[in-house]
């Protein structure tokens, strides 16, 4: 009986020391695992904040890119409108010039007509005087003839009056044409100057060159290019941050799983030690 007790004591002692050693090892591993989890949690938290910041940068860059594209489209419309106005004004100026020339021609023809009518009135008046003098010498001359001659004179005078009114209207129209022609010429010049100022070109056929061009259109084009480049950089940085965050999250999950596994093993070892 004594021999049995003496023989079992060293074995129990050895088992206890082994369990204590295992528990100490697991405790150390759990502490290390907790440190790793804490470190990975810090990394994930930091990268999460960085990701939110870069998402904000990306949103700002996208808004800037959208606005710069809208500005580019708007300046293109303004430039095209200026060019169209210049071209349309030039066409209108050509038509007004032609209309003015036609008005001048009509005025010349009406003037010629008035001169002919005046000449006709003079002839009719002379004829009327002649007929009246002749009738005083020859009563057989018809009164109806005198009446018709006088009527012809009156009609001729009325025709002269109407033609003068028409000529006055022509001169008024010609004056308006000249004013409109001058206004259209000024409009065409100003529209062309606006177009050249907006584009920095020397003529409407010259291609737009961005280098060494500080015109509104060139600056907006450059801003659009820079906004697109900034968006690409922000998108690239955001993607890289997202990749880093995903990797750190995976590492944290692994560390948490490892920690839980070690904690479970430690709990089991402690339970076994208490049970023995």
C-alpha positions as CSV (number, residue, x, y, z in Angstrom):
1,X,0.0,0.0,0.0
2,X,2.8,2.3,0.9
3,X,4.7,1.3,-2.2
4,X,1.7,2.3,-4.4
5,X,1.4,5.7,-2.9
6,X,5.1,6.4,-3.3
7,X,5.0,5.3,-6.9
8,X,1.9,7.4,-7.9
9,X,3.1,10.7,-6.3
10,X,5.9,11.5,-8.8
11,X,3.5,10.7,-11.7
12,X,0.8,13.0,-10.4
13,X,3.4,15.7,-9.8
14,X,4.6,15.3,-13.4
15,X,1.1,15.6,-14.9
16,X,0.3,18.7,-12.8
17,X,3.6,20.4,-13.9
18,X,2.8,19.5,-17.5
19,X,-0.7,21.0,-17.3
20,X,0.7,24.1,-15.7
21,X,3.3,24.4,-18.4
22,X,0.6,24.0,-21.1
23,X,-1.5,26.6,-19.4
24,X,1.4,29.0,-19.1
25,X,2.2,28.5,-22.8
26,X,-1.5,29.0,-23.8
27,X,-1.7,32.1,-21.6
28,X,1.4,33.5,-23.3
29,X,-0.1,32.7,-26.7
30,X,-3.4,34.2,-25.8
31,X,-1.6,37.4,-24.7
32,X,0.3,37.5,-27.9
33,X,-2.9,36.9,-29.9
34,X,-4.6,39.7,-28.0
35,X,-1.8,42.0,-28.9
36,X,-2.0,41.0,-32.5
37,X,-5.8,41.6,-32.5
38,X,-5.3,44.9,-30.8
39,X,-2.7,45.9,-33.4
40,X,-4.9,44.7,-36.3
41,X,-7.9,46.5,-34.8
42,X,-5.8,49.7,-34.7
43,X,-4.8,49.2,-38.3
44,X,-8.3,48.6,-39.5
45,X,-9.6,51.6,-37.6
46,X,-6.9,53.8,-39.1
47,X,-7.5,52.5,-42.6
48,X,-11.3,52.9,-42.1
49,X,-10.8,56.6,-41.3
50,X,-8.4,56.9,-44.2
51,X,-10.9,55.2,-46.5
52,X,-13.7,57.6,-45.5
53,X,-11.4,60.5,-46.1
54,X,-10.4,59.2,-49.5
55,X,-14.0,58.5,-50.4
56,X,-14.7,62.2,-49.6
57,X,-11.8,63.2,-51.8
58,X,-13.1,61.0,-54.6
59,X,-16.6,62.5,-54.3
60,X,-15.2,66.0,-54.4
61,X,-13.1,65.0,-57.5
62,X,-16.1,63.5,-59.2
63,X,-18.2,66.7,-58.5
64,X,-15.3,68.8,-59.8
65,X,-15.0,66.6,-62.9
66,X,-18.8,66.9,-63.5
67,X,-18.8,70.6,-63.1
68,X,-15.7,71.1,-65.3
69,X,-17.4,69.0,-68.0
70,X,-20.5,71.2,-67.7
71,X,-18.4,74.3,-67.9
72,X,-16.7,72.9,-71.0
73,X,-20.0,72.2,-72.7
74,X,-21.3,75.6,-71.7
75,X,-18.3,77.5,-73.1
76,X,-18.6,75.5,-76.3
77,X,-22.2,76.6,-76.6
78,X,-21.3,80.2,-75.9
79,X,-18.5,80.1,-78.5
80,X,-20.7,78.5,-81.1
81,X,-23.5,81.0,-80.4
82,X,-21.0,83.9,-80.9
83,X,-19.8,82.3,-84.1
84,X,-23.3,81.7,-85.4
85,X,-24.3,85.3,-84.5
86,X,-21.3,86.6,-86.4
87,X,-22.1,84.4,-89.4
88,X,-25.8,85.3,-89.3
89,X,-25.1,89.0,-88.9
90,X,-22.8,88.8,-91.9
91,X,-25.5,87.1,-94.0
92,X,-28.0,89.7,-92.8
93,X,-25.6,92.5,-93.6
94,X,-25.1,91.2,-97.1
95,X,-28.9,91.0,-97.6
96,X,-29.4,94.5,-96.2
97,X,-26.7,95.8,-98.5
98,X,-28.4,94.2,-101.4
99,X,-31.8,95.5,-100.2
100,X,-30.3,99.0,-99.9
101,X,-28.9,98.8,-103.4
102,X,-32.3,97.7,-104.7
103,X,-34.0,100.6,-102.8
104,X,-31.6,103.0,-104.4
105,X,-32.4,101.6,-107.8
106,X,-36.1,101.9,-107.1
107,X,-35.6,105.5,-105.9
108,X,-33.8,106.3,-109.2
109,X,-36.6,104.8,-111.2
110,X,-39.3,106.6,-109.3
111,X,-37.4,109.9,-109.7
112,X,-37.3,109.3,-113.5
113,X,-41.0,108.5,-113.4
114,X,-41.8,111.8,-111.5
115,X,-39.8,113.8,-114.0
116,X,-41.8,112.1,-116.8
117,X,-45.0,112.9,-115.0
118,X,-44.0,116.5,-114.5
119,X,-43.2,116.7,-118.2
120,X,-46.5,115.2,-119.0
121,X,-48.3,117.7,-116.8
122,X,-46.5,120.6,-118.6
123,X,-47.6,119.2,-121.9
124,X,-51.2,118.7,-120.8
125,X,-51.3,122.2,-119.4
126,X,-49.9,123.7,-122.7
127,X,-52.4,121.6,-124.6
128,X,-55.3,122.7,-122.3
129,X,-54.3,126.4,-122.8
130,X,-54.1,125.9,-126.5
131,X,-57.5,124.2,-126.7
132,X,-59.0,127.0,-124.6
133,X,-57.6,129.7,-126.8
134,X,-58.6,127.8,-129.9
135,X,-62.2,127.4,-128.6
136,X,-62.5,131.1,-128.1
137,X,-61.8,131.4,-131.8
138,X,-63.8,128.3,-132.8
139,X,-66.8,127.6,-130.7
140,X,-67.3,124.2,-132.4
141,X,-64.5,122.7,-130.3
142,X,-66.2,120.3,-127.8
143,X,-66.4,121.3,-124.2
144,X,-66.0,117.6,-123.4
145,X,-62.5,117.7,-124.9
146,X,-61.6,120.5,-122.6
147,X,-63.0,118.6,-119.7
148,X,-61.1,115.5,-120.5
149,X,-57.9,117.5,-121.0
150,X,-58.4,119.2,-117.6
151,X,-59.1,115.8,-116.0
152,X,-55.9,114.4,-117.5
153,X,-54.0,117.3,-116.0
154,X,-55.6,116.7,-112.6
155,X,-54.9,113.0,-112.8
156,X,-51.3,113.7,-113.8
157,X,-50.9,116.0,-110.8
158,X,-52.4,113.4,-108.5
159,X,-50.0,110.8,-109.9
160,X,-47.1,113.2,-109.2
161,X,-48.3,113.6,-105.6
162,X,-48.7,109.9,-105.1
163,X,-45.4,109.2,-106.6
164,X,-43.7,111.8,-104.4
165,X,-45.3,110.1,-101.4
166,X,-43.9,106.8,-102.6
167,X,-40.5,108.3,-103.1
168,X,-40.7,109.7,-99.6
169,X,-41.5,106.2,-98.2
170,X,-38.6,104.8,-100.3
171,X,-36.2,107.4,-98.8
172,X,-37.5,106.5,-95.3
173,X,-37.0,102.8,-96.0
174,X,-33.6,103.5,-97.3
175,X,-32.7,105.4,-94.2
176,X,-33.9,102.5,-92.0
177,X,-31.9,100.1,-94.2
178,X,-28.8,102.2,-93.7
179,X,-29.3,102.2,-90.0
180,X,-30.0,98.5,-89.9
181,X,-27.0,97.9,-92.1
182,X,-24.7,99.8,-89.8
183,X,-26.2,98.1,-86.7
184,X,-25.8,94.7,-88.3
185,X,-22.2,95.4,-89.3
186,X,-21.5,96.5,-85.7
187,X,-23.2,93.4,-84.4
188,X,-21.2,91.1,-86.7
189,X,-18.0,92.8,-85.7
190,X,-18.7,92.6,-82.0
191,X,-19.9,88.9,-82.2
192,X,-16.7,88.0,-84.1
193,X,-14.5,89.9,-81.6
194,X,-16.3,88.1,-78.8
195,X,-15.7,84.7,-80.5
196,X,-12.0,85.5,-81.0
197,X,-11.7,86.8,-77.4
198,X,-13.3,83.6,-76.0
199,X,-11.1,81.3,-78.1
200,X,-7.9,83.2,-78.3
201,X,-7.9,82.6,-82.1
202,X,-6.9,85.0,-84.8
203,X,-9.7,83.8,-87.1
204,X,-12.7,81.5,-87.0
205,X,-11.0,78.8,-89.0
206,X,-7.9,78.5,-86.8
207,X,-7.9,75.3,-84.6
208,X,-8.0,75.7,-80.8
209,X,-4.5,75.4,-79.3
210,X,-4.3,75.1,-75.5
211,X,-0.6,75.8,-75.1
212,X,0.2,79.4,-74.3
213,X,-3.5,80.2,-74.6
214,X,-5.1,82.1,-71.7
215,X,-8.5,82.6,-73.3
216,X,-11.7,81.6,-71.5
217,X,-12.3,78.5,-73.6
218,X,-8.6,77.3,-73.3
219,X,-8.6,77.8,-69.5
220,X,-11.8,75.9,-69.1
221,X,-10.5,73.1,-71.4
222,X,-7.4,72.9,-69.2
223,X,-9.4,72.8,-66.1
224,X,-11.5,70.0,-67.5
225,X,-8.3,68.0,-68.3
226,X,-6.9,68.7,-64.8
227,X,-10.2,67.7,-63.2
228,X,-10.2,64.4,-65.0
229,X,-6.6,63.7,-64.0
230,X,-7.4,64.6,-60.4
231,X,-10.4,62.3,-60.4
232,X,-8.2,59.4,-61.8
233,X,-5.7,60.0,-59.0
234,X,-8.4,60.2,-56.3
235,X,-10.0,57.0,-57.7
236,X,-6.7,55.2,-57.7
237,X,-5.9,56.3,-54.2
238,X,-9.4,55.3,-53.0
239,X,-9.0,51.9,-54.6
240,X,-5.6,51.3,-53.0
241,X,-7.0,52.4,-49.6
242,X,-9.9,50.0,-50.0
243,X,-7.6,47.2,-50.9
244,X,-5.5,47.9,-47.9
245,X,-8.6,48.0,-45.6
246,X,-9.9,44.8,-47.0
247,X,-6.5,43.1,-46.4
248,X,-6.3,44.5,-42.9
249,X,-9.9,43.3,-42.2
250,X,-9.0,39.8,-43.4
251,X,-5.9,39.8,-41.1
252,X,-8.0,41.1,-38.2
253,X,-10.6,38.3,-38.7
254,X,-7.8,35.7,-38.8
255,X,-6.3,37.1,-35.6
256,X,-9.7,37.2,-33.9
257,X,-10.3,33.6,-34.9
258,X,-6.8,32.6,-33.7
259,X,-7.4,34.4,-30.4
260,X,-10.8,32.7,-29.9
261,X,-9.2,29.4,-30.6
262,X,-6.4,30.0,-28.1
263,X,-8.9,31.3,-25.5
264,X,-11.0,28.2,-25.9
265,X,-7.9,26.0,-25.5
266,X,-6.8,27.9,-22.4
267,X,-10.3,27.6,-20.9
268,X,-10.3,23.9,-21.6
269,X,-6.8,23.5,-20.1
270,X,-7.9,25.4,-17.0
271,X,-11.0,23.3,-16.7
272,X,-9.0,20.1,-17.1
273,X,-6.5,21.3,-14.5
274,X,-9.3,22.1,-12.0
275,X,-10.9,18.7,-12.6
276,X,-7.7,16.7,-12.0
